[in-house]
Amino acid sequence: MAGGSELNKSYFYAVDDKCGYGNISYFTYFSEFNRSWKNAGHLEAGMMTSLFVISVLGNVFIIGFLLKHKSSRTITNYFVCNLAIADVSFALSAPFVAHVRITNDWRFGEGMCRFLNYWMFVCAGVIIWTMTVISVDRYMCIYKGVSAKTRIKPTHVAVICVSLWIVFSCAFLPLALFFHVKDIQLSNETSIKFCTLLWPNSSVRYSTIFTIVVLMIGFAIPLSIIMLNYYKIFRKLWTSNTAIANTSKQTRGGRMTSVRRSRDLKIIKTLVILVVLFIIMWLPMFIVIGCIQRDVSVSANNISSSALTWTIIVAYVNPCVNPFLYGFMNREISRSLRLCCRNRTENEDSEKPNSQTAFRTTIDKTTKDLPESNGNETTHM
């Protein structure tokens, strides 16, 4: 039996009674036992709960706003709405993971063990590829100069979004089949339960194939598409700004040039932020997943469940920032928000009576309440 720094913490040896592996090492995924710092689980759970609340509030607001205001229903915003739905769906897993980090044992049953891990991968895939599709839409709009009415129709957007959900729901079905709850009896007559993954016993290395495919489809390919689209947009904006700057030296369009340059620089900064955050928030999780699969295959038992947990926490940040990066910073949504706030302010002001009108109304009421004057009374000014 091999050792390892995380043995009896994030890994446990037990006899496999499903696939015929014999005595093998199981990775505990969301569970972790015999931790040196007892309050670590509460810290992780607190982080997840906070991110869950922020994510749900932000994305539900975006969804509700887009559904309520028809003026905001553009092609890009349809994709933003699908992204918000995927963000909320992904964030809904946080309370379950947080609970397990505190209790250590898996208490949600076999069905939830299979569904939770499967659903997290499905939602992550939809989030990543919706961001990829948005980058393609922006490329077509800015780089190619294709108008919204020409480049795509709302029915096409619906087909693309539904297709993403169907494709990833089918692609990650193996996780729903091979995740299961493992119950291990310890030497002190106690037992522990954790949700773990066990691939079929075969000459084909399913775990290796799955990890490579997930890394390519879930990260490498979409990142390449996003970077290529945003690089082309950046290059066009930069070239355009340079040409306009040279022309403005010979004309009086300096102020217009400054405004446009400021706008384009803001777009460029946003594109850079999108790419950097995409790498920061998703790359660690894919790296750790690959390391876990290798660790299990060679029984090294060195990757901690905490490493996986913190990469998931970082991934939970993505649904929190997406409403700001793709929603509130979106030109159509921000314009509609400003218009909505302006109309609400005007309505509140119109409901408040004018000061002169209020004064006259008060005088009239007071006059009516006074007794009628007779001819002997004298009015003093």
QUIKAUR-V447863 format. One line per field, one symbol per residue. ss: DSSP state (H for helix, E for strand, - for the rest). burial: I if it has 9 or more other ideal C-beta (glycine too) atoms within 8 Angstrom, else O. Layout:
BEGIN
ss=???
burial=???
END
This chain:
BEGIN
ss=------E---EEEEEE-----EEEEEE------------HHHHHHHHHHHHHHHHHHHHHHHHHHHHH-HHH--HHHHHHHHHHHHHHHHH--HHHHHHHHHH-----HHHHHHHHHHHHHHHHHHHHHHHHHHHHHHHHHHH----HHHH--HHHHHHHHHHHHHHHHHH-HHHHHHEEEEEEE-----EEEEEEE--------HHHHHHHHHHHHHHHHHHHHHHHHHHHHHHHHHHHHHHHHHHH-----HHHHHHHHHHHHHHHHHHHHHHHHHHHHHHHHHHHHHHHHHHHHH------HHHHHHHHHHHHHHHHHHHHHHHH--HHHHHHHHHHHHHHHHHHHHH---HHHHHHHHHHHHHHH------------
burial=OOOIOIIOIIIIIIOIOOOOOOOIIIIIIIIIIOIOOOOIIOOIIIIIIOIIOIIIOIIIIIIOIIOOIOOIIOIIIIIIIIIIIIIIIIIIIIIIIIIIIIOIIIOOOOOIIIIIIIIIIIIIIIIIIIIIIIIIIIIIIIIOOOOIOOIOOOOOIIOIIOOIIOIIIOOIIOIIOIIIIIOIOOOOOOOIIIIIIIIOOOOOOIIIIIIOOIIIIIIOOIIOIIIOIIOIIIOIIIOIIOOIIOIIOOOOIOOOIOOIIOOIOOIIOIIIIIIOIIIIIIIIIIIIIIIIIIIIIOIIIOIIIIIIIIIIIIIIIIIIIIIIIIIOOIOIIIOIIOIIOOOOOOOOOOOOOOOOOIOOIOOOOOOOOOOOOOOOOOOOO
END
